[in-house]
Amino acid sequence: MTVNWDELRAVANSAMQRAYVPYSKFPVGAAALTEDGRVVSGCNVENASYGLTLCAECSLVSDLVMGGISRLVAFTCVDRSGNILMPCGRCRQLLFEHSAPGMVLETVSGFKTIDEVIPDSFGPRDLEER
């Protein structure tokens, strides 16, 4: 499957503009391509109880599940200036849970597979194999 990274970044930028960030003032948008060709997106949603804040990846996965289960094949995440962001460890695990084997992420250090950004991970494929 060919990935149009410019289009994916544009969707992430559009999602970022909808972020609810009254506390940090740091909007984040994320977008991903699925195996069935859909583009899903999400933005961060803050909460006065900071621990309840949702990362953009969380809302992206909610969008994914609401649209029908499919696996993620390509992912990008941006800040308000359109700079690429690396998902935190929690979000890498969340993305891994819904990734197709070999999913590609656009990262601050170039394109990497999900296995490169969360090595020795444990997820649904492990449960199926074991």
C-alpha positions as CSV (number, residue, x, y, z in Angstrom):
1,M,0.0,0.0,0.0
2,T,1.4,3.4,-0.9
3,V,1.3,6.1,1.8
4,N,0.8,9.7,0.9
5,W,2.7,11.2,3.8
6,D,1.8,14.8,2.8
7,E,-1.9,14.0,3.0
8,L,-1.5,12.1,6.3
9,R,0.4,15.1,7.8
10,A,-2.4,17.5,6.5
11,V,-5.0,15.4,8.3
12,A,-2.9,15.4,11.5
13,N,-2.6,19.2,11.2
14,S,-6.4,19.5,10.8
15,A,-6.9,17.3,13.9
16,M,-4.4,19.4,15.8
17,Q,-6.5,22.5,15.2
18,R,-9.4,20.9,17.1
19,A,-7.3,20.0,20.2
20,Y,-8.6,21.0,23.6
21,V,-5.5,22.3,25.4
22,P,-6.5,25.1,27.9
23,Y,-3.8,24.1,30.3
24,S,-0.6,23.2,28.4
25,K,-1.4,25.2,25.3
26,F,0.3,22.4,23.4
27,P,-2.0,21.1,20.7
28,V,-1.2,17.8,19.1
29,G,-2.8,16.1,16.1
30,A,-2.3,12.5,14.8
31,A,-3.4,10.7,11.7
32,A,-3.0,7.1,10.5
33,L,-3.8,5.0,7.5
34,T,-5.6,1.7,7.9
35,E,-5.3,-1.6,6.1
36,D,-8.7,-1.0,4.5
37,G,-7.6,2.4,3.2
38,R,-9.3,4.7,5.8
39,V,-7.6,7.6,7.4
40,V,-8.3,8.1,11.1
41,S,-7.3,11.0,13.2
42,G,-7.2,12.3,16.7
43,C,-6.2,15.3,18.9
44,N,-5.2,15.7,22.5
45,V,-8.0,16.5,25.0
46,E,-6.8,17.9,28.3
47,N,-8.6,17.8,31.6
48,A,-8.2,19.9,34.8
49,S,-7.2,16.7,36.5
50,Y,-4.1,16.3,34.4
51,G,-3.8,12.6,34.7
52,L,-7.1,12.2,32.8
53,T,-5.8,14.0,29.7
54,L,-6.1,12.0,26.5
55,C,-3.3,12.0,24.0
56,A,-4.0,12.5,20.3
57,E,-3.2,8.8,19.8
58,C,-6.0,7.8,22.2
59,S,-8.6,9.7,20.3
60,L,-7.1,8.3,17.0
61,V,-7.6,4.8,18.3
62,S,-11.2,5.7,19.4
63,D,-11.8,7.0,15.8
64,L,-10.4,3.7,14.5
65,V,-12.6,1.5,16.6
66,M,-15.7,3.6,16.0
67,G,-15.2,3.2,12.2
68,G,-14.8,-0.5,12.3
69,I,-11.8,-2.6,13.2
70,S,-8.9,-2.4,10.9
71,R,-5.2,-2.4,11.5
72,L,-3.0,0.7,11.3
73,V,-0.3,0.7,8.6
74,A,1.1,4.2,8.7
75,F,1.1,6.9,11.4
76,T,2.2,10.5,12.0
77,C,1.8,13.0,14.8
78,V,2.4,16.8,14.7
79,D,2.5,19.9,17.0
80,R,1.0,23.3,16.3
81,S,3.9,24.2,13.9
82,G,3.5,21.0,11.9
83,N,6.7,19.5,13.5
84,I,6.7,15.7,13.8
85,L,6.3,14.4,17.3
86,M,7.3,11.0,18.7
87,P,4.5,9.2,20.6
88,C,5.3,8.6,24.3
89,G,5.8,5.0,25.5
90,R,2.2,4.6,26.6
91,C,1.0,5.7,23.2
92,R,3.5,3.5,21.4
93,Q,1.9,0.5,23.2
94,L,-1.6,1.7,22.3
95,L,-0.5,2.0,18.6
96,F,1.2,-1.4,18.7
97,E,-2.1,-3.0,19.9
98,H,-3.8,-1.8,16.7
99,S,-1.0,-2.0,14.3
100,A,-0.5,-4.2,11.2
101,P,2.8,-6.1,11.2
102,G,5.4,-3.7,9.9
103,M,3.4,-0.5,10.5
104,V,5.5,2.6,9.7
105,L,5.6,5.7,11.9
106,E,7.0,9.0,10.8
107,T,9.3,10.0,13.7
108,V,11.6,12.8,14.6
109,S,14.5,10.6,13.4
110,G,12.9,9.4,10.2
111,F,10.5,6.5,9.2
112,K,10.6,3.6,11.6
113,T,8.5,0.4,12.0
114,I,6.4,-0.1,15.1
115,D,8.8,-2.9,16.1
116,E,11.7,-0.4,16.0
117,V,9.9,2.2,18.2
118,I,8.7,-0.4,20.8
119,P,11.2,-3.3,20.7
120,D,10.5,-6.5,22.5
121,S,6.8,-5.5,22.8
122,F,4.0,-7.6,24.1
123,G,0.6,-7.5,22.5
124,P,-2.2,-9.3,20.8
125,R,0.1,-11.3,18.4
126,D,1.9,-12.7,21.4
127,L,-1.3,-13.9,23.0
128,E,-2.3,-15.6,19.7
129,E,1.1,-17.3,19.3
130,R,1.3,-18.5,22.9
